[in-house]
Amino acid sequence: MGVLPGTLIYVRKIAPLGDPIEITVKKSEITLRKCDAKSVYIETIA
């Protein structure tokens, strides 16, 4: 699955020990391990 630059990603849940992380991309909910999530560059918007 690919995510294009400029796509909004919402962090929904982070497990108590930080792994895994649940994100929402468009209408899909995705769970990523920390090592995979490091590949995603996130810029915070207000």
mmCIF entry with sequence, helices, sheets and N, C-alpha, C, O atoms, coordinates in Angstrom:
data_MODEL
# 
_entry.id   MODEL 
# 
_entity.id                         1 
_entity.type                       polymer 
_entity.pdbx_number_of_molecules   1 
# 
_entity_poly.entity_id                      1 
_entity_poly.type                           'polypeptide(L)' 
_entity_poly.nstd_linkage                   no 
_entity_poly.nstd_monomer                   no 
_entity_poly.pdbx_seq_one_letter_code       MGVLPGTLIYVRKIAPLGDPIEITVKKSEITLRKCDAKSVYIETIA 
_entity_poly.pdbx_seq_one_letter_code_can   MGVLPGTLIYVRKIAPLGDPIEITVKKSEITLRKCDAKSVYIETIA 
_entity_poly.pdbx_strand_id                 A 
# 
loop_
_entity_poly_seq.entity_id 
_entity_poly_seq.num 
_entity_poly_seq.mon_id 
_entity_poly_seq.hetero 
1 1  MET n 
1 2  GLY n 
1 3  VAL n 
1 4  LEU n 
1 5  PRO n 
1 6  GLY n 
1 7  THR n 
1 8  LEU n 
1 9  ILE n 
1 10 TYR n 
1 11 VAL n 
1 12 ARG n 
1 13 LYS n 
1 14 ILE n 
1 15 ALA n 
1 16 PRO n 
1 17 LEU n 
1 18 GLY n 
1 19 ASP n 
1 20 PRO n 
1 21 ILE n 
1 22 GLU n 
1 23 ILE n 
1 24 THR n 
1 25 VAL n 
1 26 LYS n 
1 27 LYS n 
1 28 SER n 
1 29 GLU n 
1 30 ILE n 
1 31 THR n 
1 32 LEU n 
1 33 ARG n 
1 34 LYS n 
1 35 CYS n 
1 36 ASP n 
1 37 ALA n 
1 38 LYS n 
1 39 SER n 
1 40 VAL n 
1 41 TYR n 
1 42 ILE n 
1 43 GLU n 
1 44 THR n 
1 45 ILE n 
1 46 ALA n 
# 
_struct_asym.id          A 
_struct_asym.entity_id   1 
# 
_struct_conf.conf_type_id            HELX_P 
_struct_conf.id                      HELX_P1 
_struct_conf.pdbx_PDB_helix_id       AA1 
_struct_conf.beg_label_comp_id       LYS 
_struct_conf.beg_label_asym_id       A 
_struct_conf.beg_label_seq_id        34 
_struct_conf.pdbx_beg_PDB_ins_code   ? 
_struct_conf.end_label_comp_id       ALA 
_struct_conf.end_label_asym_id       A 
_struct_conf.end_label_seq_id        37 
_struct_conf.pdbx_end_PDB_ins_code   ? 
_struct_conf.beg_auth_comp_id        LYS 
_struct_conf.beg_auth_asym_id        A 
_struct_conf.beg_auth_seq_id         34 
_struct_conf.end_auth_comp_id        ALA 
_struct_conf.end_auth_asym_id        A 
_struct_conf.end_auth_seq_id         37 
_struct_conf.pdbx_PDB_helix_class    1 
_struct_conf.details                 ? 
_struct_conf.pdbx_PDB_helix_length   4 
# 
_struct_conf_type.id          HELX_P 
_struct_conf_type.criteria    ? 
_struct_conf_type.reference   ? 
# 
_struct_sheet.id               AA1 
_struct_sheet.type             ? 
_struct_sheet.number_strands   3 
_struct_sheet.details          ? 
# 
loop_
_struct_sheet_order.sheet_id 
_struct_sheet_order.range_id_1 
_struct_sheet_order.range_id_2 
_struct_sheet_order.offset 
_struct_sheet_order.sense 
AA1 1 2 ? anti-parallel 
AA1 2 3 ? anti-parallel 
# 
loop_
_struct_sheet_range.sheet_id 
_struct_sheet_range.id 
_struct_sheet_range.beg_label_comp_id 
_struct_sheet_range.beg_label_asym_id 
_struct_sheet_range.beg_label_seq_id 
_struct_sheet_range.pdbx_beg_PDB_ins_code 
_struct_sheet_range.end_label_comp_id 
_struct_sheet_range.end_label_asym_id 
_struct_sheet_range.end_label_seq_id 
_struct_sheet_range.pdbx_end_PDB_ins_code 
_struct_sheet_range.beg_auth_comp_id 
_struct_sheet_range.beg_auth_asym_id 
_struct_sheet_range.beg_auth_seq_id 
_struct_sheet_range.end_auth_comp_id 
_struct_sheet_range.end_auth_asym_id 
_struct_sheet_range.end_auth_seq_id 
AA1 1 ILE A 9  ? ILE A 14 ? ILE A 9  ILE A 14 
AA1 2 ILE A 21 ? VAL A 25 ? ILE A 21 VAL A 25 
AA1 3 SER A 28 ? LEU A 32 ? SER A 28 LEU A 32 
# 
loop_
_atom_site.group_PDB 
_atom_site.id 
_atom_site.type_symbol 
_atom_site.label_atom_id 
_atom_site.label_alt_id 
_atom_site.label_comp_id 
_atom_site.label_asym_id 
_atom_site.label_entity_id 
_atom_site.label_seq_id 
_atom_site.pdbx_PDB_ins_code 
_atom_site.Cartn_x 
_atom_site.Cartn_y 
_atom_site.Cartn_z 
_atom_site.occupancy 
_atom_site.B_iso_or_equiv 
_atom_site.pdbx_formal_charge 
_atom_site.auth_seq_id 
_atom_site.auth_comp_id 
_atom_site.auth_asym_id 
_atom_site.auth_atom_id 
_atom_site.pdbx_PDB_model_num 
ATOM 1   N N  . MET A 1 1  ? 0.847   -1.173 0.000  1.00 0.00 ? 1  MET A N  1 
ATOM 2   C CA . MET A 1 1  ? 0.000   0.000  0.000  1.00 0.00 ? 1  MET A CA 1 
ATOM 3   C C  . MET A 1 1  ? 0.890   1.232  0.000  1.00 0.00 ? 1  MET A C  1 
ATOM 4   O O  . MET A 1 1  ? 1.852   1.307  0.764  1.00 0.00 ? 1  MET A O  1 
ATOM 5   N N  . GLY A 1 2  ? 0.578   2.180  -0.839 1.00 0.00 ? 2  GLY A N  1 
ATOM 6   C CA . GLY A 1 2  ? 1.353   3.403  -0.893 1.00 0.00 ? 2  GLY A CA 1 
ATOM 7   C C  . GLY A 1 2  ? 0.532   4.588  -0.420 1.00 0.00 ? 2  GLY A C  1 
ATOM 8   O O  . GLY A 1 2  ? -0.693  4.596  -0.542 1.00 0.00 ? 2  GLY A O  1 
ATOM 9   N N  . VAL A 1 3  ? 1.203   5.576  0.115  1.00 0.00 ? 3  VAL A N  1 
ATOM 10  C CA . VAL A 1 3  ? 0.562   6.813  0.560  1.00 0.00 ? 3  VAL A CA 1 
ATOM 11  C C  . VAL A 1 3  ? 1.282   7.951  -0.146 1.00 0.00 ? 3  VAL A C  1 
ATOM 12  O O  . VAL A 1 3  ? 2.500   8.087  -0.036 1.00 0.00 ? 3  VAL A O  1 
ATOM 13  N N  . LEU A 1 4  ? 0.541   8.752  -0.854 1.00 0.00 ? 4  LEU A N  1 
ATOM 14  C CA . LEU A 1 4  ? 1.135   9.852  -1.601 1.00 0.00 ? 4  LEU A CA 1 
ATOM 15  C C  . LEU A 1 4  ? 1.438   11.038 -0.689 1.00 0.00 ? 4  LEU A C  1 
ATOM 16  O O  . LEU A 1 4  ? 0.744   11.253 0.305  1.00 0.00 ? 4  LEU A O  1 
ATOM 17  N N  . PRO A 1 5  ? 2.471   11.805 -1.026 1.00 0.00 ? 5  PRO A N  1 
ATOM 18  C CA . PRO A 1 5  ? 2.765   13.008 -0.246 1.00 0.00 ? 5  PRO A CA 1 
ATOM 19  C C  . PRO A 1 5  ? 1.547   13.931 -0.225 1.00 0.00 ? 5  PRO A C  1 
ATOM 20  O O  . PRO A 1 5  ? 0.868   14.099 -1.237 1.00 0.00 ? 5  PRO A O  1 
ATOM 21  N N  . GLY A 1 6  ? 1.282   14.519 0.923  1.00 0.00 ? 6  GLY A N  1 
ATOM 22  C CA . GLY A 1 6  ? 0.152   15.428 1.078  1.00 0.00 ? 6  GLY A CA 1 
ATOM 23  C C  . GLY A 1 6  ? -1.104  14.758 1.608  1.00 0.00 ? 6  GLY A C  1 
ATOM 24  O O  . GLY A 1 6  ? -2.079  15.437 1.928  1.00 0.00 ? 6  GLY A O  1 
ATOM 25  N N  . THR A 1 7  ? -1.092  13.421 1.707  1.00 0.00 ? 7  THR A N  1 
ATOM 26  C CA . THR A 1 7  ? -2.243  12.700 2.240  1.00 0.00 ? 7  THR A CA 1 
ATOM 27  C C  . THR A 1 7  ? -2.289  12.883 3.750  1.00 0.00 ? 7  THR A C  1 
ATOM 28  O O  . THR A 1 7  ? -1.269  12.741 4.424  1.00 0.00 ? 7  THR A O  1 
ATOM 29  N N  . LEU A 1 8  ? -3.464  13.198 4.287  1.00 0.00 ? 8  LEU A N  1 
ATOM 30  C CA . LEU A 1 8  ? -3.606  13.367 5.725  1.00 0.00 ? 8  LEU A CA 1 
ATOM 31  C C  . LEU A 1 8  ? -3.613  12.008 6.420  1.00 0.00 ? 8  LEU A C  1 
ATOM 32  O O  . LEU A 1 8  ? -4.318  11.087 6.007  1.00 0.00 ? 8  LEU A O  1 
ATOM 33  N N  . ILE A 1 9  ? -2.822  11.903 7.473  1.00 0.00 ? 9  ILE A N  1 
ATOM 34  C CA . ILE A 1 9  ? -2.727  10.693 8.272  1.00 0.00 ? 9  ILE A CA 1 
ATOM 35  C C  . ILE A 1 9  ? -3.052  11.076 9.704  1.00 0.00 ? 9  ILE A C  1 
ATOM 36  O O  . ILE A 1 9  ? -2.465  12.011 10.249 1.00 0.00 ? 9  ILE A O  1 
ATOM 37  N N  . TYR A 1 10 ? -3.980  10.362 10.312 1.00 0.00 ? 10 TYR A N  1 
ATOM 38  C CA . TYR A 1 10 ? -4.358  10.624 11.696 1.00 0.00 ? 10 TYR A CA 1 
ATOM 39  C C  . TYR A 1 10 ? -3.867  9.481  12.574 1.00 0.00 ? 10 TYR A C  1 
ATOM 40  O O  . TYR A 1 10 ? -4.149  8.315  12.296 1.00 0.00 ? 10 TYR A O  1 
ATOM 41  N N  . VAL A 1 11 ? -3.130  9.813  13.636 1.00 0.00 ? 11 VAL A N  1 
ATOM 42  C CA . VAL A 1 11 ? -2.713  8.803  14.601 1.00 0.00 ? 11 VAL A CA 1 
ATOM 43  C C  . VAL A 1 11 ? -3.880  8.611  15.559 1.00 0.00 ? 11 VAL A C  1 
ATOM 44  O O  . VAL A 1 11 ? -4.259  9.541  16.271 1.00 0.00 ? 11 VAL A O  1 
ATOM 45  N N  . ARG A 1 12 ? -4.451  7.415  15.580 1.00 0.00 ? 12 ARG A N  1 
ATOM 46  C CA . ARG A 1 12 ? -5.632  7.133  16.388 1.00 0.00 ? 12 ARG A CA 1 
ATOM 47  C C  . ARG A 1 12 ? -5.281  6.561  17.747 1.00 0.00 ? 12 ARG A C  1 
ATOM 48  O O  . ARG A 1 12 ? -5.801  7.014  18.767 1.00 0.00 ? 12 ARG A O  1 
ATOM 49  N N  . LYS A 1 13 ? -4.404  5.569  17.769 1.00 0.00 ? 13 LYS A N  1 
ATOM 50  C CA . LYS A 1 13 ? -4.067  4.906  19.028 1.00 0.00 ? 13 LYS A CA 1 
ATOM 51  C C  . LYS A 1 13 ? -2.591  4.523  19.020 1.00 0.00 ? 13 LYS A C  1 
ATOM 52  O O  . LYS A 1 13 ? -2.022  4.194  17.979 1.00 0.00 ? 13 LYS A O  1 
ATOM 53  N N  . ILE A 1 14 ? -1.989  4.574  20.197 1.00 0.00 ? 14 ILE A N  1 
ATOM 54  C CA . ILE A 1 14 ? -0.628  4.084  20.388 1.00 0.00 ? 14 ILE A CA 1 
ATOM 55  C C  . ILE A 1 14 ? -0.683  3.135  21.573 1.00 0.00 ? 14 ILE A C  1 
ATOM 56  O O  . ILE A 1 14 ? -1.178  3.498  22.640 1.00 0.00 ? 14 ILE A O  1 
ATOM 57  N N  . ALA A 1 15 ? -0.182  1.937  21.394 1.00 0.00 ? 15 ALA A N  1 
ATOM 58  C CA . ALA A 1 15 ? -0.203  0.941  22.457 1.00 0.00 ? 15 ALA A CA 1 
ATOM 59  C C  . ALA A 1 15 ? 0.604   1.446  23.660 1.00 0.00 ? 15 ALA A C  1 
ATOM 60  O O  . ALA A 1 15 ? 1.482   2.294  23.499 1.00 0.00 ? 15 ALA A O  1 
ATOM 61  N N  . PRO A 1 16 ? 0.316   0.936  24.850 1.00 0.00 ? 16 PRO A N  1 
ATOM 62  C CA . PRO A 1 16 ? 0.996   1.411  26.065 1.00 0.00 ? 16 PRO A CA 1 
ATOM 63  C C  . PRO A 1 16 ? 2.532   1.368  25.981 1.00 0.00 ? 16 PRO A C  1 
ATOM 64  O O  . PRO A 1 16 ? 3.200   2.241  26.535 1.00 0.00 ? 16 PRO A O  1 
ATOM 65  N N  . LEU A 1 17 ? 3.080   0.392  25.315 1.00 0.00 ? 17 LEU A N  1 
ATOM 66  C CA . LEU A 1 17 ? 4.541   0.314  25.168 1.00 0.00 ? 17 LEU A CA 1 
ATOM 67  C C  . LEU A 1 17 ? 5.018   0.946  23.862 1.00 0.00 ? 17 LEU A C  1 
ATOM 68  O O  . LEU A 1 17 ? 6.198   0.860  23.522 1.00 0.00 ? 17 LEU A O  1 
ATOM 69  N N  . GLY A 1 18 ? 4.093   1.586  23.127 1.00 0.00 ? 18 GLY A N  1 
ATOM 70  C CA . GLY A 1 18 ? 4.456   2.309  21.915 1.00 0.00 ? 18 GLY A CA 1 
ATOM 71  C C  . GLY A 1 18 ? 4.438   1.477  20.644 1.00 0.00 ? 18 GLY A C  1 
ATOM 72  O O  . GLY A 1 18 ? 4.728   2.007  19.571 1.00 0.00 ? 18 GLY A O  1 
ATOM 73  N N  . ASP A 1 19 ? 4.111   0.203  20.725 1.00 0.00 ? 19 ASP A N  1 
ATOM 74  C CA . ASP A 1 19 ? 4.121   -0.653 19.545 1.00 0.00 ? 19 ASP A CA 1 
ATOM 75  C C  . ASP A 1 19 ? 2.962   -1.623 19.640 1.00 0.00 ? 19 ASP A C  1 
ATOM 76  O O  . ASP A 1 19 ? 2.945   -2.395 20.600 1.00 0.00 ? 19 ASP A O  1 
ATOM 77  N N  . PRO A 1 20 ? 2.015   -1.659 18.763 1.00 0.00 ? 20 PRO A N  1 
ATOM 78  C CA . PRO A 1 20 ? 1.896   -0.978 17.471 1.00 0.00 ? 20 PRO A CA 1 
ATOM 79  C C  . PRO A 1 20 ? 1.198   0.383  17.573 1.00 0.00 ? 20 PRO A C  1 
ATOM 80  O O  . PRO A 1 20 ? 0.759   0.808  18.642 1.00 0.00 ? 20 PRO A O  1 
ATOM 81  N N  . ILE A 1 21 ? 1.116   1.040  16.424 1.00 0.00 ? 21 ILE A N  1 
ATOM 82  C CA . ILE A 1 21 ? 0.468   2.345  16.295 1.00 0.00 ? 21 ILE A CA 1 
ATOM 83  C C  . ILE A 1 21 ? -0.677  2.191  15.298 1.00 0.00 ? 21 ILE A C  1 
ATOM 84  O O  . ILE A 1 21 ? -0.491  1.621  14.223 1.00 0.00 ? 21 ILE A O  1 
ATOM 85  N N  . GLU A 1 22 ? -1.852  2.692  15.645 1.00 0.00 ? 22 GLU A N  1 
ATOM 86  C CA . GLU A 1 22 ? -2.991  2.638  14.722 1.00 0.00 ? 22 GLU A CA 1 
ATOM 87  C C  . GLU A 1 22 ? -3.172  4.007  14.091 1.00 0.00 ? 22 GLU A C  1 
ATOM 88  O O  . GLU A 1 22 ? -3.278  5.015  14.789 1.00 0.00 ? 22 GLU A O  1 
ATOM 89  N N  . ILE A 1 23 ? -3.207  4.033  12.748 1.00 0.00 ? 23 ILE A N  1 
ATOM 90  C CA . ILE A 1 23 ? -3.394  5.288  12.018 1.00 0.00 ? 23 ILE A CA 1 
ATOM 91  C C  . ILE A 1 23 ? -4.585  5.149  11.090 1.00 0.00 ? 23 ILE A C  1 
ATOM 92  O O  . ILE A 1 23 ? -4.999  4.043  10.745 1.00 0.00 ? 23 ILE A O  1 
ATOM 93  N N  . THR A 1 24 ? -5.130  6.290  10.694 1.00 0.00 ? 24 THR A N  1 
ATOM 94  C CA . THR A 1 24 ? -6.200  6.324  9.703  1.00 0.00 ? 24 THR A CA 1 
ATOM 95  C C  . THR A 1 24 ? -5.686  7.096  8.496  1.00 0.00 ? 24 THR A C  1 
ATOM 96  O O  . THR A 1 24 ? -5.212  8.226  8.618  1.00 0.00 ? 24 THR A O  1 
ATOM 97  N N  . VAL A 1 25 ? -5.789  6.466  7.330  1.00 0.00 ? 25 VAL A N  1 
ATOM 98  C CA . VAL A 1 25 ? -5.422  7.080  6.059  1.00 0.00 ? 25 VAL A CA 1 
ATOM 99  C C  . VAL A 1 25 ? -6.660  7.037  5.183  1.00 0.00 ? 25 VAL A C  1 
ATOM 100 O O  . VAL A 1 25 ? -7.125  5.964  4.801  1.00 0.00 ? 25 VAL A O  1 
ATOM 101 N N  . LYS A 1 26 ? -7.184  8.199  4.870  1.00 0.00 ? 26 LYS A N  1 
ATOM 102 C CA . LYS A 1 26 ? -8.463  8.314  4.161  1.00 0.00 ? 26 LYS A CA 1 
ATOM 103 C C  . LYS A 1 26 ? -9.521  7.535  4.928  1.00 0.00 ? 26 LYS A C  1 
ATOM 104 O O  . LYS A 1 26 ? -9.859  7.930  6.044  1.00 0.00 ? 26 LYS A O  1 
ATOM 105 N N  . LYS A 1 27 ? -10.059 6.448  4.386  1.00 0.00 ? 27 LYS A N  1 
ATOM 106 C CA . LYS A 1 27 ? -11.094 5.683  5.089  1.00 0.00 ? 27 LYS A CA 1 
ATOM 107 C C  . LYS A 1 27 ? -10.575 4.341  5.592  1.00 0.00 ? 27 LYS A C  1 
ATOM 108 O O  . LYS A 1 27 ? -11.361 3.480  5.984  1.00 0.00 ? 27 LYS A O  1 
ATOM 109 N N  . SER A 1 28 ? -9.268  4.160  5.583  1.00 0.00 ? 28 SER A N  1 
ATOM 110 C CA . SER A 1 28 ? -8.679  2.889  6.012  1.00 0.00 ? 28 SER A CA 1 
ATOM 111 C C  . SER A 1 28 ? -7.988  3.044  7.355  1.00 0.00 ? 28 SER A C  1 
ATOM 112 O O  . SER A 1 28 ? -7.290  4.029  7.594  1.00 0.00 ? 28 SER A O  1 
ATOM 113 N N  . GLU A 1 29 ? -8.186  2.070  8.229  1.00 0.00 ? 29 GLU A N  1 
ATOM 114 C CA . GLU A 1 29 ? -7.470  2.039  9.501  1.00 0.00 ? 29 GLU A CA 1 
ATOM 115 C C  . GLU A 1 29 ? -6.339  1.029  9.360  1.00 0.00 ? 29 GLU A C  1 
ATOM 116 O O  . GLU A 1 29 ? -6.559  -0.111 8.951  1.00 0.00 ? 29 GLU A O  1 
ATOM 117 N N  . ILE A 1 30 ? -5.135  1.456  9.702  1.00 0.00 ? 30 ILE A N  1 
ATOM 118 C CA . ILE A 1 30 ? -3.938  0.639  9.507  1.00 0.00 ? 30 ILE A CA 1 
ATOM 119 C C  . ILE A 1 30 ? -3.180  0.560  10.823 1.00 0.00 ? 30 ILE A C  1 
ATOM 120 O O  . ILE A 1 30 ? -3.047  1.558  11.532 1.00 0.00 ? 30 ILE A O  1 
ATOM 121 N N  . THR A 1 31 ? -2.692  -0.612 11.141 1.00 0.00 ? 31 THR A N  1 
ATOM 122 C CA . THR A 1 31 ? -1.866  -0.795 12.320 1.00 0.00 ? 31 THR A CA 1 
ATOM 123 C C  . THR A 1 31 ? -0.438  -1.070 11.866 1.00 0.00 ? 31 THR A C  1 
ATOM 124 O O  . THR A 1 31 ? -0.191  -1.972 11.066 1.00 0.00 ? 31 THR A O  1 
ATOM 125 N N  . LEU A 1 32 ? 0.494   -0.283 12.387 1.00 0.00 ? 32 LEU A N  1 
ATOM 126 C CA . LEU A 1 32 ? 1.906   -0.402 12.003 1.00 0.00 ? 32 LEU A CA 1 
ATOM 127 C C  . LEU A 1 32 ? 2.773   -0.679 13.221 1.00 0.00 ? 32 LEU A C  1 
ATOM 128 O O  . LEU A 1 32 ? 2.503   -0.186 14.316 1.00 0.00 ? 32 LEU A O  1 
ATOM 129 N N  . ARG A 1 33 ? 3.799   -1.461 13.020 1.00 0.00 ? 33 ARG A N  1 
ATOM 130 C CA . ARG A 1 33 ? 4.821   -1.609 14.052 1.00 0.00 ? 33 ARG A CA 1 
ATOM 131 C C  . ARG A 1 33 ? 5.717   -0.373 14.000 1.00 0.00 ? 33 ARG A C  1 
ATOM 132 O O  . ARG A 1 33 ? 5.772   0.324  12.986 1.00 0.00 ? 33 ARG A O  1 
ATOM 133 N N  . LYS A 1 34 ? 6.418   -0.108 15.105 1.00 0.00 ? 34 LYS A N  1 
ATOM 134 C CA . LYS A 1 34 ? 7.291   1.068  15.162 1.00 0.00 ? 34 LYS A CA 1 
ATOM 135 C C  . LYS A 1 34 ? 8.308   1.079  14.033 1.00 0.00 ? 34 LYS A C  1 
ATOM 136 O O  . LYS A 1 34 ? 8.552   2.123  13.429 1.00 0.00 ? 34 LYS A O  1 
ATOM 137 N N  . CYS A 1 35 ? 8.904   -0.074 13.742 1.00 0.00 ? 35 CYS A N  1 
ATOM 138 C CA . CYS A 1 35 ? 9.933   -0.127 12.705 1.00 0.00 ? 35 CYS A CA 1 
ATOM 139 C C  . CYS A 1 35 ? 9.364   0.248  11.334 1.00 0.00 ? 35 CYS A C  1 
ATOM 140 O O  . CYS A 1 35 ? 10.069  0.849  10.523 1.00 0.00 ? 35 CYS A O  1 
ATOM 141 N N  . ASP A 1 36 ? 8.098   -0.096 11.060 1.00 0.00 ? 36 ASP A N  1 
ATOM 142 C CA . ASP A 1 36 ? 7.461   0.283  9.797  1.00 0.00 ? 36 ASP A CA 1 
ATOM 143 C C  . ASP A 1 36 ? 7.005   1.738  9.823  1.00 0.00 ? 36 ASP A C  1 
ATOM 144 O O  . ASP A 1 36 ? 7.069   2.429  8.806  1.00 0.00 ? 36 ASP A O  1 
ATOM 145 N N  . ALA A 1 37 ? 6.552   2.199  10.967 1.00 0.00 ? 37 ALA A N  1 
ATOM 146 C CA . ALA A 1 37 ? 6.077   3.581  11.092 1.00 0.00 ? 37 ALA A CA 1 
ATOM 147 C C  . ALA A 1 37 ? 7.209   4.592  10.918 1.00 0.00 ? 37 ALA A C  1 
ATOM 148 O O  . ALA A 1 37 ? 6.962   5.740  10.549 1.00 0.00 ? 37 ALA A O  1 
ATOM 149 N N  . LYS A 1 38 ? 8.444   4.177  11.179 1.00 0.00 ? 38 LYS A N  1 
ATOM 150 C CA . LYS A 1 38 ? 9.587   5.085  11.002 1.00 0.00 ? 38 LYS A CA 1 
ATOM 151 C C  . LYS A 1 38 ? 9.773   5.497  9.550  1.00 0.00 ? 38 LYS A C  1 
ATOM 152 O O  . LYS A 1 38 ? 10.434  6.498  9.271  1.00 0.00 ? 38 LYS A O  1 
ATOM 153 N N  . SER A 1 39 ? 9.202   4.743  8.628  1.00 0.00 ? 39 SER A N  1 
ATOM 154 C CA . SER A 1 39 ? 9.314   5.052  7.196  1.00 0.00 ? 39 SER A CA 1 
ATOM 155 C C  . SER A 1 39 ? 8.356   6.159  6.756  1.00 0.00 ? 39 SER A C  1 
ATOM 156 O O  . SER A 1 39 ? 8.452   6.658  5.636  1.00 0.00 ? 39 SER A O  1 
ATOM 157 N N  . VAL A 1 40 ? 7.430   6.541  7.643  1.00 0.00 ? 40 VAL A N  1 
ATOM 158 C CA . VAL A 1 40 ? 6.412   7.535  7.321  1.00 0.00 ? 40 VAL A CA 1 
ATOM 159 C C  . VAL A 1 40 ? 6.823   8.878  7.912  1.00 0.00 ? 40 VAL A C  1 
ATOM 160 O O  . VAL A 1 40 ? 6.968   9.006  9.127  1.00 0.00 ? 40 VAL A O  1 
ATOM 161 N N  . TYR A 1 41 ? 7.011   9.878  7.056  1.00 0.00 ? 41 TYR A N  1 
ATOM 162 C CA . TYR A 1 41 ? 7.330   11.232 7.518  1.00 0.00 ? 41 TYR A CA 1 
ATOM 163 C C  . TYR A 1 41 ? 6.013   11.947 7.783  1.00 0.00 ? 41 TYR A C  1 
ATOM 164 O O  . TYR A 1 41 ? 5.149   12.035 6.910  1.00 0.00 ? 41 TYR A O  1 
ATOM 165 N N  . ILE A 1 42 ? 5.876   12.456 9.005  1.00 0.00 ? 42 ILE A N  1 
ATOM 166 C CA . ILE A 1 42 ? 4.642   13.139 9.396  1.00 0.00 ? 42 ILE A CA 1 
ATOM 167 C C  . ILE A 1 42 ? 4.945   14.577 9.775  1.00 0.00 ? 42 ILE A C  1 
ATOM 168 O O  . ILE A 1 42 ? 5.871   14.854 10.537 1.00 0.00 ? 42 ILE A O  1 
ATOM 169 N N  . GLU A 1 43 ? 4.158   15.477 9.236  1.00 0.00 ? 43 GLU A N  1 
ATOM 170 C CA . GLU A 1 43 ? 4.261   16.890 9.563  1.00 0.00 ? 43 GLU A CA 1 
ATOM 171 C C  . GLU A 1 43 ? 2.983   17.287 10.287 1.00 0.00 ? 43 GLU A C  1 
ATOM 172 O O  . GLU A 1 43 ? 1.888   17.081 9.763  1.00 0.00 ? 43 GLU A O  1 
ATOM 173 N N  . THR A 1 44 ? 3.105   17.845 11.467 1.00 0.00 ? 44 THR A N  1 
ATOM 174 C CA . THR A 1 44 ? 1.948   18.237 12.258 1.00 0.00 ? 44 THR A CA 1 
ATOM 175 C C  . THR A 1 44 ? 1.310   19.495 11.670 1.00 0.00 ? 44 THR A C  1 
ATOM 176 O O  . THR A 1 44 ? 2.001   20.459 11.341 1.00 0.00 ? 44 THR A O  1 
ATOM 177 N N  . ILE A 1 45 ? -0.035  19.471 11.542 1.00 0.00 ? 45 ILE A N  1 
ATOM 178 C CA . ILE A 1 45 ? -0.751  20.658 11.105 1.00 0.00 ? 45 ILE A CA 1 
ATOM 179 C C  . ILE A 1 45 ? -1.714  21.073 12.206 1.00 0.00 ? 45 ILE A C  1 
ATOM 180 O O  . ILE A 1 45 ? -2.158  20.251 13.008 1.00 0.00 ? 45 ILE A O  1 
ATOM 181 N N  . ALA A 1 46 ? -2.020  22.336 12.230 1.00 0.00 ? 46 ALA A N  1 
ATOM 182 C CA . ALA A 1 46 ? -2.903  22.851 13.275 1.00 0.00 ? 46 ALA A CA 1 
ATOM 183 C C  . ALA A 1 46 ? -4.343  22.819 12.868 1.00 0.00 ? 46 ALA A C  1 
ATOM 184 O O  . ALA A 1 46 ? -5.212  23.220 13.642 1.00 0.00 ? 46 ALA A O  1 
# 
